[in-house]
């Protein structure tokens, strides 16, 4: 028979093993999902997967999450759309949908995503606020949006297009449904950021030796949204503007928001610049950083943050 101390040791072992087992299980699920494409991956790996008990807790989270990215809500506002038909493309579990439902009096609000799990989470969160939206599931391969041409006043897409398999088809669809003179706000990952040039290129690839032999874009993909994320691009602002203009939009890079996490990494800036192993491109980027009166890093007259925000019109 097992003694009392043996049972205690077994219980302690189980307690320590459960988190390890869960991490292995999650990694396996994510790896398996990634082989089936972005839609499958984001169904099992939602960015935000919280259960809110009340409208108050949901609203507190909305404000907290936006505050994690300095300047984000000013560049990607959820206000000013009174009387407009608004579409949130890639709404995920609904953070910005909540914002539009509470801070704009839209005439119609759509939430579109490739993940049925995310859409259900967004629907349940809206219910807490006694608000409604029409949720639409789109297929990752054809990206067809079941709305008429020239039917939407404003499109909002935050942190989505850089994960999409066929961004060209999506941009064509967004152009089709947007009304002439309609506007579109987009946030995608910023190549000209502290996250890429310091966190990925130095802290992870050199200091910790993670994905040290991988091209910077591949290391970025693995380190930003999970090791098995199938698609996670980052764009130089001029390249993204050119891409979208190629689909008949007109628009500009408005600026970037920087995460609080990136701000914490800045203390490693001089270590990175002094390390001979750091590629010249990244050293040059870090050497050209200046700071505004709020202590926020600036590169090429814009905040050097991960969330690059753009404004386009049809």
Secondary structure per residue as TSV (DSSP state, phi and psi in degrees):
chain	resnum	aa	ss	phi	psi
A	1	X	-	360.0	145.0
A	2	X	-	-74.7	136.4
A	3	X	-	-76.6	169.3
A	4	X	H	-60.2	-40.4
A	5	X	H	-70.2	-34.0
A	6	X	H	-63.1	-41.9
A	7	X	H	-64.0	-40.7
A	8	X	H	-61.8	-44.6
A	9	X	H	-63.1	-39.2
A	10	X	H	-63.5	-43.8
A	11	X	H	-63.3	-41.9
A	12	X	H	-62.1	-42.2
A	13	X	H	-61.2	-42.1
A	14	X	H	-63.0	-42.7
A	15	X	H	-57.9	-41.7
A	16	X	H	-74.3	-31.3
A	17	X	H	-78.3	-28.9
A	18	X	H	-58.2	-48.8
A	19	X	H	-61.1	-37.6
A	20	X	H	-64.6	-44.5
A	21	X	H	-61.1	-42.1
A	22	X	H	-64.7	-38.8
A	23	X	H	-64.8	-41.3
A	24	X	H	-63.9	-42.4
A	25	X	H	-63.4	-45.4
A	26	X	H	-63.7	-41.0
A	27	X	H	-62.6	-42.1
A	28	X	H	-64.3	-43.8
A	29	X	H	-61.7	-43.8
A	30	X	H	-65.6	-41.0
A	31	X	H	-63.6	-44.4
A	32	X	H	-63.9	-43.8
A	33	X	H	-64.2	-36.7
A	34	X	H	-63.5	-27.3
A	35	X	T	-71.6	-15.2
A	36	X	T	-101.0	2.1
A	37	X	-	108.1	176.0
A	38	X	H	-64.6	-38.9
A	39	X	H	-60.2	-46.1
A	40	X	H	-65.9	-41.2
A	41	X	H	-62.0	-47.4
A	42	X	H	-75.9	-13.0
A	43	X	H	-71.7	-35.7
A	44	X	H	-98.5	-8.1
A	45	X	S	-131.5	59.0
A	46	X	-	-66.5	142.5
A	47	X	S	-59.8	-44.8
A	48	X	-	-124.3	122.6
A	49	X	-	-133.4	61.1
A	50	X	-	-103.5	150.8
A	51	X	-	-106.8	117.6
A	52	X	-	-96.2	136.3
A	53	X	S	-89.9	-15.6
A	54	X	S	-157.9	165.5
A	55	X	H	-62.6	-34.1
A	56	X	H	-65.2	-43.6
A	57	X	H	-68.0	-35.3
A	58	X	H	-64.7	-43.2
A	59	X	H	-68.8	-39.9
A	60	X	H	-60.0	-41.2
A	61	X	H	-65.0	-40.5
A	62	X	H	-54.5	-49.8
A	63	X	H	-69.2	-39.6
A	64	X	H	-63.6	-45.8
A	65	X	H	-62.9	-43.2
A	66	X	H	-64.0	-33.0
A	67	X	H	-71.0	-14.6
A	68	X	T	-74.4	-11.1
A	69	X	E	-127.6	99.8
A	70	X	E	-63.5	120.8
A	71	X	T	92.2	-5.4
A	72	X	H	-62.5	-51.1
A	73	X	H	-68.2	-23.9
A	74	X	H	-73.8	-34.6
A	75	X	H	-83.5	-27.4
A	76	X	S	-127.3	64.7
A	77	X	-	-70.4	154.7
A	78	X	S	-110.3	10.9
A	79	X	-	-102.4	171.8
A	80	X	S	81.9	13.7
A	81	X	-	-114.8	31.7
A	82	X	T	-61.1	133.5
A	83	X	T	73.9	5.5
A	84	X	-	-101.2	154.7
A	85	X	E	-90.5	116.2
A	86	X	E	-116.0	136.2
A	87	X	E	-123.3	124.5
A	88	X	E	-99.8	104.2
A	89	X	E	-87.3	117.8
A	90	X	T	80.0	50.1
A	91	X	-	-69.0	-18.2
A	92	X	T	57.0	-146.5
A	93	X	T	-78.4	9.3
A	94	X	S	103.8	18.4
A	95	X	H	-62.7	-47.3
A	96	X	H	-76.5	-28.7
A	97	X	H	-58.4	-42.8
A	98	X	H	-59.1	-44.7
A	99	X	H	-59.2	-49.0
A	100	X	H	-63.3	-38.6
A	101	X	H	-67.7	-28.3
A	102	X	H	-95.9	-32.2
A	103	X	H	-115.7	2.0
A	104	X	-	-134.5	141.0
A	105	X	-	-94.9	73.3
A	106	X	-	-70.0	150.1
A	107	X	S	-80.1	-24.7
A	108	X	E	-157.7	138.5
A	109	X	E	-128.7	123.5
A	110	X	E	-112.2	141.4
A	111	X	E	-121.6	123.7
A	112	X	E	-120.8	138.2
A	113	X	E	-158.9	163.0
A	114	X	S	-91.0	-7.8
A	115	X	-	-108.3	116.1
A	116	X	H	-64.2	-32.1
A	117	X	H	-64.2	-43.5
A	118	X	H	-64.6	-42.1
A	119	X	H	-63.4	-38.5
A	120	X	H	-66.6	-39.5
A	121	X	H	-63.1	-41.6
A	122	X	H	-65.0	-40.6
A	123	X	H	-62.9	-44.4
A	124	X	H	-65.1	-37.1
A	125	X	H	-68.0	-40.4
A	126	X	H	-61.4	-37.2
A	127	X	H	-57.9	-35.8
A	128	X	H	-60.1	-31.3
A	129	X	T	-94.9	3.5
A	130	X	T	57.0	40.1
A	131	X	-	-119.3	159.6
A	132	X	-	-132.8	156.8
A	133	X	-	-151.8	162.0
A	134	X	E	-97.4	121.4
A	135	X	E	-101.5	137.3
A	136	X	E	-129.3	126.2
A	137	X	E	-91.8	125.6
A	138	X	-	-112.0	153.4
A	139	X	-	-85.5	136.8
A	140	X	T	-63.7	-32.0
A	141	X	T	-78.0	-45.8
A	142	X	T	-99.5	-20.6
A	143	X	-	57.8	22.0
A	144	X	-	-71.9	128.4
A	145	X	-	-100.4	120.3
A	146	X	-	-79.2	58.5
A	147	X	S	-131.0	151.8
A	148	X	-	-68.1	161.8
A	149	X	T	-60.6	148.4
A	150	X	T	53.1	44.7
A	151	X	-	-116.2	-5.1
A	152	X	E	-121.6	135.2
A	153	X	E	-82.9	-36.5
A	154	X	E	-145.6	131.1
A	155	X	E	-115.0	134.4
A	156	X	E	-123.4	128.1
A	157	X	E	-142.5	108.2
A	158	X	E	-116.7	115.0
A	159	X	S	68.8	35.0
A	160	X	-	-123.6	-51.6
A	161	X	G	-61.1	-27.0
A	162	X	G	-72.2	-7.7
A	163	X	G	-103.8	-1.2
A	164	X	-	-87.8	142.2
A	165	X	S	-67.6	-42.0
A	166	X	-	-130.0	78.2
A	167	X	H	-65.0	-30.0
A	168	X	H	-64.1	-44.0
A	169	X	H	-64.4	-37.7
A	170	X	H	-66.0	-45.2
A	171	X	H	-62.6	-36.9
A	172	X	H	-62.6	-41.8
A	173	X	H	-67.1	-42.0
A	174	X	H	-64.4	-38.2
A	175	X	H	-65.2	-40.7
A	176	X	H	-61.0	-43.9
A	177	X	H	-85.0	-16.4
A	178	X	E	-76.4	137.8
A	179	X	E	-69.9	150.1
A	180	X	E	-54.6	130.6
A	181	X	E	84.5	-6.5
A	182	X	E	-69.3	161.4
A	183	X	E	-118.5	154.0
A	184	X	E	-137.4	128.2
A	185	X	E	-109.4	133.1
A	186	X	E	-133.3	137.1
A	187	X	E	-119.8	126.7
A	188	X	E	-133.4	165.3
A	189	X	E	-64.4	142.5
A	190	X	B	-102.8	118.6
A	191	X	S	-62.8	-36.8
A	192	X	S	-84.1	62.7
A	193	X	S	-134.2	157.7
A	194	X	H	-61.3	-36.1
A	195	X	I	-59.7	-45.6
A	196	X	I	-75.2	-51.4
A	197	X	I	-79.7	-22.1
A	198	X	I	-112.0	-54.7
A	199	X	I	-65.7	-52.3
A	200	X	I	-74.8	-54.1
A	201	X	I	-68.5	-32.6
A	202	X	I	-111.5	-59.7
A	203	X	I	-60.6	-44.8
A	204	X	I	-87.5	-53.2
A	205	X	I	-71.1	-37.1
A	206	X	I	-100.2	-54.0
A	207	X	I	-65.1	-47.0
A	208	X	S	-98.2	-9.5
A	209	X	-	71.1	21.7
A	210	X	T	-85.9	127.4
A	211	X	T	51.6	38.5
A	212	X	T	-65.7	-25.2
A	213	X	T	-95.4	-0.4
A	214	X	S	-85.2	148.8
A	215	X	-	-57.5	152.8
A	216	X	H	-59.1	-37.2
A	217	X	H	-66.1	-36.5
A	218	X	H	-73.1	-40.4
A	219	X	H	-62.7	-40.6
A	220	X	H	-58.5	-47.2
A	221	X	H	-56.3	-45.8
A	222	X	H	-71.7	-28.9
A	223	X	H	-97.1	-6.9
A	224	X	H	-99.5	-47.1
A	225	X	S	-127.6	34.3
A	226	X	-	101.5	141.8
A	227	X	T	-55.7	-32.0
A	228	X	T	-102.1	11.3
A	229	X	-	-59.3	121.6
A	230	X	S	-69.9	-33.9
A	231	X	-	-140.1	125.2
A	232	X	-	-155.2	92.5
A	233	X	-	-93.5	159.5
A	234	X	-	-132.2	143.5
A	235	X	B	-120.0	140.6
A	236	X	-	-70.2	138.0
A	237	X	H	-52.0	-42.9
A	238	X	H	-66.1	-31.3
A	239	X	H	-72.0	-39.0
A	240	X	H	-70.4	-40.9
A	241	X	H	-58.6	-44.0
A	242	X	H	-62.4	-40.9
A	243	X	H	-60.0	-49.3
A	244	X	H	-70.8	-37.3
A	245	X	H	-63.2	-26.6
A	246	X	T	-65.7	-11.2
A	247	X	T	-110.9	27.9
A	248	X	T	79.5	0.7
A	249	X	-	-75.2	158.1
A	250	X	E	-116.4	143.2
A	251	X	E	174.3	-179.3
A	252	X	E	-144.0	162.4
A	253	X	E	-79.4	120.4
A	254	X	E	-89.5	-24.2
A	255	X	E	141.4	-178.7
A	256	X	E	-129.5	152.3
A	257	X	E	-103.1	147.8
A	258	X	E	-116.2	139.0
A	259	X	E	-79.4	152.9
A	260	X	H	-61.5	-31.4
A	261	X	H	-62.7	-43.0
A	262	X	H	-61.4	-38.7
A	263	X	H	-60.8	-37.2
A	264	X	H	-66.9	-32.4
A	265	X	H	-69.9	-18.7
A	266	X	G	-59.1	-24.9
A	267	X	G	-64.3	-16.3
A	268	X	G	-92.9	1.9
A	269	X	H	-58.4	-48.6
A	270	X	H	-73.2	-32.1
A	271	X	H	-59.5	-42.1
A	272	X	H	-65.2	-45.3
A	273	X	H	-65.3	-27.9
A	274	X	H	-84.8	-10.2
A	275	X	-	-86.9	118.0
A	276	X	T	-66.0	-17.0
A	277	X	T	-77.3	-17.2
A	278	X	S	-72.0	131.1
A	279	X	-	-58.0	145.1
A	280	X	H	-58.4	-35.7
A	281	X	H	-57.1	-45.8
A	282	X	H	-73.3	-36.7
A	283	X	H	-63.5	-41.8
A	284	X	H	-63.6	-42.5
A	285	X	H	-57.9	-50.5
A	286	X	H	-65.7	-33.1
A	287	X	H	-72.0	-23.2
A	288	X	T	-91.7	-0.3
A	289	X	-	-67.7	134.0
A	290	X	E	-120.1	178.1
A	291	X	E	-131.6	139.1
A	292	X	-	-83.2	-175.2
A	293	X	T	-71.5	-5.8
A	294	X	T	-100.9	3.8
A	295	X	S	79.4	17.3
A	296	X	-	-93.7	133.4
A	297	X	E	-69.8	139.7
A	298	X	E	-123.0	134.5
A	299	X	E	-133.3	127.2
A	300	X	T	54.5	43.3
A	301	X	T	70.2	11.2
A	302	X	E	-132.1	155.2
A	303	X	E	-58.3	133.9
A	304	X	-	-89.3	53.5
A	305	X	-	-107.7	169.6
A	306	X	S	-75.1	-26.2
A	307	X	E	-95.4	94.0
A	308	X	E	-84.6	127.1
A	309	X	E	-117.9	138.3
A	310	X	E	-131.7	153.7
A	311	X	E	-125.7	128.2
A	312	X	E	-129.8	154.9
A	313	X	E	-132.3	157.5
A	314	X	-	-101.0	360.0
